[in-house]
């Protein structure tokens, strides 16, 4: 995998090769974009942080959802799906690594078949050339340019500025790793009770660690079964039900709306874990603001974002929810990509 010459230019570039970058690659190739027109940048090409940091975590995504997404690329996915069917039942919630690796195998087959240029490097920033309108991609080995830039560089867990040692979410979600960062004298406060929060609470319970769980919603848990758009489901639902039955004897649920209870919990806290969502990875020259209706990054010409950093949204009862899953990433790309490509084809005429 050699490095492009500094003067090399591509019509399309994708920064980030996690699930969103892989799905975008597949959609571009299926839309008729020539492989020679596309460059993909990533630091590892291993499948993103779902593989490198969260691989052992059991997702709340049944195998059929991953399968449904990849069936759209049957010319590259048939063997991968057949193999997955031998390991998972339709409704099995798979490890996140299984989702990421299935998507990666399919995308790699498509990219290899078309000889898409894959640039193994760390991208440090982007800058638009005023004269040409092209984007200059600065990276470890130099720079190159592109006309249309897609940001799928993923996100990092949000954190709160608190004067306590904080255990990273990637460690909290792995019981074996977590056991190396806590001891029986600790009292842990977990912020957030969504999917990652419930898995973290389960791990702390298994390790016998006294825990406070602070929730912003009126109820400790919002359930998908009750109609909550981003409520807990599958394995997280079972954990939440167990907690509500009082089976987690070392756990105290604390509403954020009760400042006195929060204060008392923090007085006893020795370490914190943040399970409060994700924010886009920062890339010099880019923006975290985008239009979910088009995927366009606000204030930047010919730059679009997809994936967990720039998800699609749903409006329900006047409230905006982000849509984060394999199927929702695919749906968002499919909603936005035709218009993006139509604009570019129109410019060439």
NUDREN-64959 format. One line per field, with one value per residue: residue in three letters; x, z, y of N, C-alpha, C in turn. Coordinates in steps of 0.2 Angstrom, whole numbers, plus 2048, in hexadecimal, padded with zeros to 3 digits. Layout:
<nodes>
aa (ALA ...)
nx (X ...)
nz (Z ...)
ny (Y ...)
cax (X ...)
caz (Z ...)
cay (Y ...)
cx (X ...)
cz (Z ...)
cy (Y ...)
</nodes>
This chain:
<nodes>
aa (UNK UNK UNK UNK UNK UNK UNK UNK UNK UNK UNK UNK UNK UNK UNK UNK UNK UNK UNK UNK UNK UNK UNK UNK UNK UNK UNK UNK UNK UNK UNK UNK UNK UNK UNK UNK UNK UNK UNK UNK UNK UNK UNK UNK UNK UNK UNK UNK UNK UNK UNK UNK UNK UNK UNK UNK UNK UNK UNK UNK UNK UNK UNK UNK UNK UNK UNK UNK UNK UNK UNK UNK UNK UNK UNK UNK UNK UNK UNK UNK UNK UNK UNK UNK UNK UNK UNK UNK UNK UNK UNK UNK UNK UNK UNK UNK UNK UNK UNK UNK UNK UNK UNK UNK UNK UNK UNK UNK UNK UNK UNK UNK UNK UNK UNK UNK UNK UNK UNK UNK UNK UNK UNK UNK UNK UNK UNK UNK UNK UNK UNK UNK UNK UNK UNK UNK UNK UNK UNK UNK UNK UNK UNK UNK UNK UNK UNK UNK UNK UNK UNK UNK UNK UNK UNK UNK UNK UNK UNK UNK UNK UNK UNK UNK UNK UNK UNK UNK UNK UNK UNK UNK UNK UNK UNK UNK UNK UNK UNK UNK UNK UNK UNK UNK UNK UNK UNK UNK UNK UNK UNK UNK UNK UNK UNK UNK UNK UNK UNK UNK UNK UNK UNK UNK UNK UNK UNK UNK UNK UNK UNK UNK UNK UNK UNK UNK UNK UNK UNK UNK UNK UNK UNK UNK UNK UNK UNK UNK UNK UNK UNK UNK UNK UNK UNK UNK UNK UNK UNK UNK UNK UNK UNK UNK UNK UNK UNK UNK UNK UNK UNK UNK UNK UNK UNK UNK UNK UNK UNK UNK UNK UNK UNK UNK UNK UNK UNK UNK UNK UNK UNK UNK UNK UNK UNK UNK UNK UNK UNK UNK UNK UNK UNK UNK UNK UNK UNK UNK UNK UNK UNK UNK UNK UNK UNK UNK UNK UNK UNK UNK UNK UNK UNK UNK UNK UNK UNK UNK UNK UNK UNK UNK UNK UNK UNK UNK UNK UNK UNK UNK UNK UNK UNK UNK UNK UNK UNK UNK UNK UNK UNK UNK UNK UNK UNK UNK UNK UNK UNK UNK UNK UNK UNK UNK UNK UNK UNK UNK UNK)
nx (804 806 80B 802 807 80C 805 7FA 7E9 7D8 7C7 7BE 7BF 7C1 7C1 7C5 7C2 7B9 7A9 7A0 7A8 7AB 79E 79B 7A5 7A1 794 797 79F 795 78D 793 79E 7AF 7BC 7C9 7C7 7C6 7CC 7D1 7D4 7DC 7E1 7E4 7DC 7D6 7C9 7C3 7BF 7B6 7BB 7C9 7C8 7BB 7B8 7B5 7A8 797 78B 77C 776 76E 773 76C 76A 776 779 76E 772 77E 77A 776 781 784 78D 799 797 792 799 79E 792 78D 796 795 788 78A 78F 787 776 767 761 76B 774 783 795 79C 7A8 7A6 79C 7A3 7AE 7A7 7A2 7AE 7B4 7AC 7AD 7BA 7BC 7B5 7BC 7C9 7C6 7C4 7CF 7D0 7D8 7E1 7E6 7F1 7F3 7F4 7E9 7EB 7E5 7DA 7D9 7D2 7D6 7D6 7D7 7D4 7CA 7CB 7CE 7DB 7E3 7EB 7F7 801 80B 80C 803 7F3 7E7 7D5 7C4 7B7 7B4 7B2 7AE 7B0 7B5 7B2 7AF 7B2 7B0 7A6 7AB 7AA 7AF 7B6 7BC 7C2 7CA 7C8 7C2 7C4 7B8 7B9 7C0 7B8 7AE 7B2 7B3 7BE 7C9 7C5 7C5 7D2 7D4 7CC 7C9 7C3 7C2 7BE 7B1 7A7 7A0 795 791 783 777 774 776 785 787 77F 785 792 78E 78A 796 79D 795 797 7A4 7A3 7A3 79F 793 78D 780 77D 76F 768 75B 74A 746 750 754 750 746 746 73C 731 72F 739 744 752 754 759 75C 75B 769 76C 760 75D 766 763 756 759 760 756 74E 754 760 76D 776 780 77E 779 76C 76C 763 767 760 75F 768 76E 76F 778 783 786 789 795 79D 7A1 7A7 7B5 7BA 7B5 7AA 7A6 797 790 78E 795 7A1 7A6 7B6 7C3 7C9 7D5 7D0 7C3 7B2 7A6 799 78B 77F 772 769 76E 77B 786 794 794 798 7A2 7A8 7A3 7A5 7A1 798 797 791 795 79A 793 784 774 764 755 744 73A 72B 72E 73B 74D 756 765 76A 772 779 77D 774 76E 778 77B 76F 76E 779 775 76A 76F 77A 776 772 77E 787 780 782 78F 791 789 792 79C 797)
nz (800 7FA 7FB 7F5 7E9 7ED 7E4 7DF 7DB 7DF 7DA 7E4 7F6 805 816 823 827 82D 832 82B 821 81A 815 80E 804 7FD 7F9 7F0 7E6 7E1 7DC 7D1 7D1 7CB 7D0 7CF 7D2 7DF 7EF 7FF 810 81E 82F 833 82C 831 835 83D 84D 853 851 856 863 869 867 86E 873 875 86A 867 85C 852 848 83C 838 834 82A 821 81D 816 80C 801 7FA 7F2 7E8 7EE 7FB 7FD 802 80E 815 815 81D 829 82C 830 83D 844 84A 843 84C 855 860 85B 85F 85E 856 84D 845 83F 839 82F 827 823 81C 811 80B 808 7FF 7F4 7F2 7EF 7E3 7DA 7DB 7E4 7EA 7F9 807 813 821 82C 82D 82E 82C 822 814 809 7F9 7F3 7E5 7DD 7E3 7E8 7F4 800 807 815 81C 824 81B 812 807 7FD 7F0 7EF 7E7 7EC 7FD 809 81A 825 832 83E 850 861 872 87C 88A 89B 8A3 8B1 8C2 8C4 8C2 8B2 8AB 89B 88E 885 88D 898 892 890 89A 89F 89D 8A4 8B1 8B4 8B7 8C2 8D4 8E3 8EC 8E5 8E0 8D4 8C8 8BC 8AD 8A4 89D 891 884 884 892 899 896 89C 8AA 8AC 8AB 8B6 8C1 8C0 8C4 8D1 8D6 8DF 8D8 8D1 8C6 8BB 8B4 8A7 8A2 8A6 8AB 8B1 8A6 895 88A 87B 878 87D 875 874 86A 86A 874 880 87B 876 87C 885 88A 892 89C 8A2 8A7 8B0 8B9 8BD 8C4 8D0 8D1 8D0 8DC 8E1 8DB 8D8 8D2 8CB 8C9 8BD 8BF 8CC 8D5 8E2 8E5 8DB 8DF 8EB 8E6 8DF 8E9 8EE 8E4 8DC 8CF 8BE 8B1 8A0 897 88D 87F 86F 866 857 850 851 843 83B 833 830 834 841 840 836 829 82B 822 815 817 816 81B 825 81F 817 807 7FC 805 80F 81C 825 82F 840 845 83D 83D 836 839 843 844 852 859 85B 85F 85C 857 856 84A 84B 845 83C 831 832 82F 822 81C 81D 815 809 807 805 7FC 7EE 7EA 7EC 7E3 7D7 7D7 7D5 7C8 7C0 7C0 7B8 7AC)
ny (7FA 809 81A 828 834 845 84E 847 844 841 83E 83B 838 82F 831 827 816 80E 806 80F 815 80A 806 811 810 805 809 813 80D 804 80E 811 818 819 80E 814 821 823 825 81F 823 81D 819 80B 802 7F7 7F6 800 808 7FF 7F3 7F4 7FA 7F6 7E9 7DD 7E0 7DC 7DF 7E9 7E5 7DA 7CC 7CB 7D8 7DE 7D5 7D8 7E5 7E2 7D9 7E1 7E2 7D7 7D2 7D2 7CE 7C1 7B5 7B9 7BB 7AF 7A8 7AF 7AB 79E 79F 7A8 7A9 7B0 7BA 7BC 7C6 7CE 7CE 7DE 7DE 7D4 7DA 7E5 7DE 7D6 7E0 7E6 7DC 7DA 7E7 7E8 7DE 7E4 7F0 7EA 7E3 7ED 7F5 800 80F 80E 816 815 81D 82B 838 849 855 860 86B 877 87B 88B 88F 884 87D 871 864 864 856 854 849 83C 839 844 84C 84C 84F 852 852 850 84D 841 83F 833 830 82C 82C 832 82D 837 842 848 856 853 852 845 835 82D 81F 819 816 80C 803 801 7F9 7ED 7E0 7D8 7E1 7EC 7E7 7E8 7F6 7F9 7F8 7EF 7F9 804 810 812 81E 81E 827 828 81D 816 80A 807 80B 802 7F6 7F9 7FA 7ED 7E7 7EC 7E8 7DA 7DA 7DE 7EB 7FA 805 814 819 826 82E 837 837 837 82B 81C 814 814 80C 803 7FA 801 80B 815 81D 81C 813 807 7F6 7E4 7DC 7E6 7EA 7DF 7E0 7EC 7E9 7E0 7E8 7F0 7E8 7E7 7DF 7E2 7E5 7ED 7F9 80A 814 824 833 840 84B 84D 857 856 848 844 84C 845 839 83B 83F 834 82D 825 823 826 822 826 825 82B 82E 833 83D 845 841 84C 855 85F 86D 869 867 865 867 863 860 855 852 852 84E 857 85F 86D 87D 879 876 869 85F 851 848 838 82A 826 832 83B 839 833 83A 839 840 840 843 850 850 84E 840 836 82A 81C 80E 7FF 7FE 80A 813 80F 812 820 824 81F 828 834 833 832 83F 846 841 844 851 852 84C 854 85F 85B 85B)
cax (800 80B 808 801 80C 809 801 7F5 7E3 7D3 7C1 7BB 7C4 7BD 7C6 7C3 7C0 7B4 7A3 79D 7AC 7AA 798 79B 7A9 79C 78F 79A 7A0 78E 78A 796 7A5 7B4 7C1 7CF 7C5 7C4 7D1 7CF 7D9 7DA 7E7 7E5 7D8 7D4 7C1 7C1 7C0 7B2 7C0 7CF 7C6 7B5 7B7 7B2 7A2 792 787 775 774 76D 776 768 76A 77C 778 76A 776 783 777 776 787 785 793 79F 796 78F 79D 79E 78C 78C 79B 791 782 78C 791 782 76F 764 760 771 778 78A 79A 79D 7AD 7A3 799 7A8 7B2 7A3 7A2 7B4 7B6 7A9 7B0 7C1 7BB 7B3 7C2 7CE 7C4 7C4 7D6 7D0 7DE 7E0 7EC 7F2 7F6 7F1 7E7 7EC 7E1 7D8 7D9 7D0 7DA 7D1 7D7 7D1 7C4 7CC 7D0 7E2 7E3 7F2 7F8 807 810 80C 7FC 7F1 7E0 7CF 7BF 7B2 7B7 7AD 7B0 7AD 7BB 7B0 7AE 7B5 7AB 7A5 7AD 7A8 7B5 7B5 7C3 7C3 7CD 7C3 7C3 7C2 7B2 7BC 7C3 7B2 7A9 7B5 7B4 7C5 7CD 7C2 7C8 7D9 7D3 7C8 7CA 7BE 7C1 7BB 7AA 7A7 79A 794 78C 77F 774 772 779 78C 786 77C 78B 797 78B 78A 79D 79F 791 79B 7AB 7A1 7A5 79A 792 787 77F 779 76B 765 754 746 746 757 755 74B 746 744 735 72C 72F 73E 747 759 753 75D 759 75F 76D 76C 759 75D 76A 75F 750 75C 761 74F 74B 758 765 773 775 785 77D 774 76A 76B 761 76B 75C 760 76F 771 771 77E 788 788 78C 79B 7A1 7A3 7AA 7BC 7BB 7AF 7A9 7A1 793 78C 78E 79B 7A2 7AA 7BD 7C5 7CE 7D6 7CD 7BD 7AD 7A2 792 789 778 770 764 773 782 78B 797 792 79D 7A8 7A5 7A4 7A7 79B 79A 793 793 793 79B 78E 77F 76E 760 74D 740 734 727 732 742 751 75A 76A 769 779 779 780 76F 76C 77E 77A 769 770 77E 770 765 773 77F 774 772 785 78A 77D 785 796 790 787 797 7A0 794)
caz (800 7FA 7FD 7EF 7E8 7EF 7DF 7DD 7DC 7DE 7DA 7EB 7FB 80B 81C 828 824 832 82E 827 81C 816 812 809 7FE 7F9 7F5 7EB 7E1 7DE 7D8 7CA 7D1 7C9 7D6 7CF 7D4 7E6 7F4 806 815 825 832 834 827 835 836 841 854 855 851 85A 86A 86C 863 872 876 872 867 868 855 850 842 836 836 831 824 81D 81A 812 807 7FC 7F6 7F1 7E4 7F2 802 7FE 806 815 818 816 823 82F 82E 834 844 848 849 841 852 85A 860 85A 861 859 852 847 840 83C 835 82A 822 821 817 80B 808 806 7F8 7EF 7F1 7EC 7DD 7D6 7DC 7E7 7ED 800 809 81A 823 831 82A 833 82B 81B 812 803 7F4 7F0 7DE 7DA 7E7 7EA 7FB 801 80D 818 81F 827 816 80E 805 7F6 7F0 7EC 7E6 7F1 803 80E 821 829 836 845 856 868 878 880 891 89F 8A7 8B8 8C5 8C6 8BD 8AE 8A7 894 88D 882 892 89C 88E 890 8A1 8A1 89D 8AA 8B7 8B5 8B9 8C8 8D9 8E7 8F0 8E1 8DF 8CD 8C6 8B4 8AA 89E 89E 88B 883 887 899 89C 896 8A1 8B0 8AD 8AD 8BD 8C5 8C0 8C8 8D8 8D7 8E0 8D3 8D0 8BF 8BB 8AE 8A5 8A0 8AC 8AE 8B0 89F 88F 886 874 878 87F 870 874 864 86B 87A 880 878 876 882 88A 88D 897 8A2 8A5 8AA 8B6 8BE 8C0 8C9 8D6 8D1 8D1 8E3 8E2 8D6 8DA 8CC 8CE 8C3 8BC 8C1 8D4 8D7 8E9 8E4 8D7 8E3 8F0 8E3 8DD 8EF 8F0 8DE 8DB 8C8 8BA 8AA 89C 892 88B 878 86B 863 852 851 84E 83D 83A 82D 82F 839 844 83E 830 827 82A 81C 80F 819 814 821 824 81E 813 800 7FA 80B 812 822 826 834 847 846 839 83B 834 83F 842 848 855 85E 85C 862 857 859 851 848 84B 844 835 82D 831 82B 81B 819 81C 80F 803 807 803 7F7 7E7 7E9 7EC 7DD 7D2 7D6 7D2 7C1 7BD 7BF 7B3 7A5)
cay (800 80E 821 82C 83A 84B 851 842 847 83D 841 839 836 82D 831 822 810 80A 804 814 816 804 806 816 80E 800 80D 817 808 802 813 812 81C 815 80D 818 828 823 824 81E 824 81A 817 804 7FE 7F1 7F6 805 807 7F9 7ED 7F5 7FB 7F4 7E3 7D8 7E2 7D9 7E5 7E8 7E4 7D3 7CA 7CC 7DF 7DE 7D1 7DC 7EA 7DF 7D6 7E6 7E2 7D0 7CF 7D2 7CC 7BA 7B1 7BC 7BA 7A7 7A6 7B2 7A7 798 7A1 7AC 7A9 7B6 7BF 7BC 7CD 7CC 7D3 7E4 7DC 7D0 7DE 7E9 7DA 7D4 7E6 7E7 7D7 7DC 7ED 7E7 7DA 7E9 7F4 7E7 7E2 7F3 7F8 807 811 80E 81A 813 823 82F 83E 84E 85B 861 872 878 87F 890 890 87E 87B 86A 864 861 852 853 843 83B 839 849 84E 84B 853 84E 857 84F 84A 83E 83E 82E 82F 829 830 830 82E 83E 842 84E 859 852 851 83E 830 82B 819 819 812 805 7FE 7FF 7F5 7E6 7DE 7D6 7E7 7F0 7E4 7EB 7FD 7FB 7F3 7EF 800 80A 812 815 821 81D 82C 825 816 813 803 807 80C 7FC 7F1 7FB 7F8 7E6 7E5 7EE 7E3 7D4 7DB 7DF 7F2 7FE 809 819 81B 82C 82E 83E 836 837 824 81A 811 815 805 803 7F7 806 810 81A 81C 81A 810 801 7F0 7DE 7DA 7EC 7EA 7DA 7E2 7F1 7E6 7DD 7ED 7F3 7E3 7E7 7D9 7E5 7E8 7F3 7FF 80F 818 82B 837 846 851 84E 859 854 841 844 84E 840 833 83D 840 82D 82B 825 823 827 81F 82A 821 831 82F 834 843 844 842 852 855 866 870 866 86A 85F 869 860 85F 84E 850 851 84B 85C 863 874 882 877 874 862 85A 84E 843 832 826 828 839 83F 834 835 83B 838 844 83D 847 857 84F 84B 83A 834 824 819 807 7FE 7FF 812 816 80D 816 827 824 81F 82E 83A 833 834 847 848 83E 847 858 852 84A 85A 864 859 85B)
cx (804 807 807 806 808 804 7FB 7EE 7DD 7CC 7BD 7C0 7BF 7C3 7C3 7C0 7BD 7AE 7A0 7A1 7AC 7A4 798 79F 7A4 797 791 79C 79A 78B 78D 79C 7AA 7B9 7C7 7CD 7C4 7CB 7CF 7D5 7D7 7E1 7E9 7E2 7D6 7CC 7BF 7C1 7BB 7B6 7C6 7CE 7C0 7B3 7B3 7AB 79C 78D 780 772 774 771 772 768 771 77C 773 76E 77A 780 776 77C 789 78B 799 79E 793 793 79E 798 78B 790 797 78B 784 78E 78B 77B 76C 763 765 774 780 78F 79B 7A3 7AB 79F 79E 7AC 7AE 7A3 7A8 7B6 7B3 7AB 7B6 7C1 7BA 7B9 7C8 7CD 7C5 7CB 7D5 7D6 7DD 7E6 7EC 7F6 7F1 7EF 7E7 7E7 7DF 7D8 7D7 7D4 7D5 7D1 7D3 7CA 7C5 7CF 7D7 7E1 7EA 7F2 7FF 80D 810 805 7FA 7EA 7DB 7C9 7B9 7B5 7B1 7B1 7AD 7B2 7B9 7B0 7B2 7B0 7AB 7A8 7AA 7AE 7B4 7BC 7C4 7C6 7C7 7C5 7C0 7BC 7B4 7BE 7BC 7AE 7AC 7B7 7BB 7CA 7CB 7C5 7CF 7D9 7CF 7CA 7C4 7BD 7BF 7B4 7AA 7A0 79A 78F 789 77D 771 776 780 78B 784 782 790 794 78B 791 79F 79B 795 7A1 7A9 7A3 79F 799 78C 786 77A 776 768 75D 750 746 74E 758 74F 74C 743 73D 72F 72C 734 743 74E 759 757 759 75E 762 76C 765 759 761 766 759 753 75D 75B 74C 74F 75E 76C 774 77B 784 778 773 769 769 765 767 75C 767 772 773 777 784 78B 78B 793 7A0 7A4 7A7 7B2 7BE 7B4 7AF 7A4 79E 78E 78C 795 79B 7A7 7B2 7BF 7CA 7CF 7D4 7C6 7B8 7A9 79A 790 781 776 76C 768 779 787 78D 796 798 7A3 7A4 7A7 7A7 7A1 79D 795 796 792 795 796 788 779 76A 759 74A 73A 731 72B 739 746 755 75F 769 770 778 77C 77A 76D 772 77D 774 76A 775 779 76C 769 777 77C 774 77A 788 787 780 78B 796 78E 78D 79C 79E 795)
cz (800 7FB 7F6 7EF 7EA 7EA 7DD 7DF 7DB 7DE 7E1 7F0 801 810 821 825 829 82E 829 821 817 812 80C 803 7FA 7F6 7EF 7E5 7DD 7DA 7D2 7CB 7D0 7CF 7D5 7D1 7DB 7EA 7FB 80A 81B 828 833 82E 82B 836 83B 849 857 855 856 861 86D 869 867 875 872 870 869 861 854 849 83C 833 832 82A 81F 819 815 80C 800 7F7 7F4 7ED 7E8 7F9 803 803 80D 819 81A 81C 829 831 831 83B 848 846 847 846 857 85A 860 85D 85C 854 84C 842 83C 837 82F 824 81F 81B 810 807 805 7FF 7F3 7ED 7ED 7E4 7D8 7D7 7DF 7EA 7F5 803 811 81D 828 82E 82F 832 823 81A 80B 7FF 7F1 7E9 7DB 7DD 7EA 7F1 7FC 807 80F 81D 821 822 811 80D 7FE 7F6 7ED 7EB 7EB 7F7 807 815 824 82E 83D 84A 85C 86D 87B 887 894 8A2 8AE 8BC 8C8 8C0 8B9 8AA 8A0 892 88A 887 896 899 88E 897 8A3 8A1 8A3 8B0 8B9 8B8 8BF 8CD 8DE 8EB 8EC 8E2 8D8 8CB 8BE 8B2 8A4 89F 897 88A 886 88F 89C 89C 89B 8A8 8B1 8AF 8B4 8C2 8C5 8C4 8CF 8DA 8D9 8DB 8D3 8C8 8BF 8B4 8AD 8A4 8A7 8AF 8AD 8A9 89B 88B 87F 874 87A 87A 870 86E 865 872 87A 87E 878 87C 888 88E 893 89D 8A6 8A9 8B1 8BC 8C1 8C5 8CF 8D7 8D2 8D7 8E5 8DE 8D9 8D4 8CF 8C8 8C3 8BF 8C9 8D5 8DD 8E8 8E0 8DB 8E8 8EC 8E1 8E3 8F0 8EA 8DE 8D4 8C4 8B3 8A6 897 88F 883 875 868 85D 853 84E 848 83B 833 82C 834 83B 843 837 82F 826 825 816 811 818 81B 820 824 81A 80C 7FE 7FF 80E 817 823 82C 83B 849 843 838 839 83A 83E 847 84B 85A 860 85E 85D 85B 854 850 847 84B 83D 830 82C 82E 823 818 818 816 809 802 803 7FD 7F0 7E5 7E8 7E5 7D7 7D1 7D3 7CA 7BD 7BC 7BA 7AC 7A2)
cy (806 815 825 832 840 84E 84D 845 841 840 841 836 834 82D 82D 81C 80B 808 809 815 810 804 80B 814 809 804 810 812 805 807 815 816 817 814 812 81F 828 821 824 81F 821 819 810 800 7F7 7F1 7FB 803 801 7F3 7EE 7F7 7F8 7ED 7DE 7DA 7DE 7DF 7E4 7E7 7DC 7D2 7CC 7D4 7E0 7DA 7D5 7E1 7E7 7DC 7DA 7E5 7DB 7CD 7CF 7CE 7C5 7B6 7B3 7BA 7B3 7A5 7A9 7AD 7A0 799 7A4 7AA 7B0 7BC 7BF 7C3 7CB 7D0 7D8 7E2 7D8 7D5 7E2 7E4 7D7 7DA 7E7 7E2 7D8 7E2 7EC 7E3 7DF 7ED 7F1 7E5 7E7 7F7 7FF 808 811 811 819 819 827 836 844 854 85C 869 873 87D 884 890 88A 87C 874 86A 860 85D 851 84D 842 83B 83F 84C 84C 84F 84F 854 856 84B 847 83D 838 82B 82D 82E 82E 831 835 83D 848 850 859 850 84A 83A 82D 824 81A 814 80B 800 7FC 7FA 7EE 7E4 7DC 7DC 7EB 7ED 7E6 7F2 7FE 7F6 7F4 7F5 805 80A 815 818 821 823 829 81E 814 80C 803 807 805 7F6 7F2 7F9 7F1 7E3 7E6 7EA 7DD 7D4 7DD 7E6 7F6 804 80E 819 821 82D 835 83D 836 830 821 818 813 80F 806 7FF 7FC 80C 815 818 81A 817 809 7FB 7EA 7DD 7E0 7EC 7E5 7DC 7E8 7EE 7E3 7E2 7F0 7EE 7E2 7E2 7DC 7E9 7ED 7F9 803 813 81F 82F 83E 84C 852 850 856 84C 840 846 849 83A 835 83E 839 82A 82B 826 824 823 823 825 826 833 831 83A 842 845 848 852 85D 868 86E 869 864 861 866 861 858 84C 84F 84E 851 85F 86A 879 880 874 86D 85E 857 849 83E 82E 829 82F 83E 83B 837 837 83A 83D 841 841 84D 856 84C 845 838 82D 820 811 806 800 807 815 815 812 81D 828 824 825 833 839 834 83B 849 847 842 84E 858 850 850 85F 862 85A 862)
</nodes>
